[in-house]
């Protein structure tokens, strides 16, 4: 079973996108992308996660429900 961050990283890598690519496409700092991919969600305010996590998952085509499992 993969962690939510691992699922995000795998989805990004499957699409052959770098962290820099994601920064460009969805306008999120690289450090934030790396933190999400390393399951450090607690380091963000809830408001940040409500906006940027869905933007990241939607862009990658990852279901929010899959991350919640």
Secondary structure, 3 states (H helix, E strand, C coil): CCCHHHHHHHHHHHCCCCHHHHHHHHCCCHHHHHHHHCCCHHHCCHHHHHHHHHHHHHHHCCCHHHHHC
